[in-house]
Amino acid sequence: MSGFKGFSPKDEHEEFKLYVNTDEVSKLIKSYKKIKKYQKSSIHEITKLSGKETSVDRLIEEYGIDSEAIE
């Protein structure tokens, strides 16, 4: 676990600590990279063009698209 120290957005004088499990973050990054690699593959393009639902489409349906991430 690593701790981050930062300031609250409401009041710049209040400090808070955020503890992040680096193992979990590493797992998330690994799965994100795997999904992105699959999205760039020709197999994904073929299944997308054939009209079949891909695993990426299911994830988007389940969690939606963050409008802030697109900007």
Buried (B, 14 or more C-beta within 10 A) or exposed (E): EEEEEEEEEEEEEEEEEEEEEEEEEEEEEEEEEEBEEEEEEEEBEEBBEEEEEBEBEEEEEEEEEEEEEEE
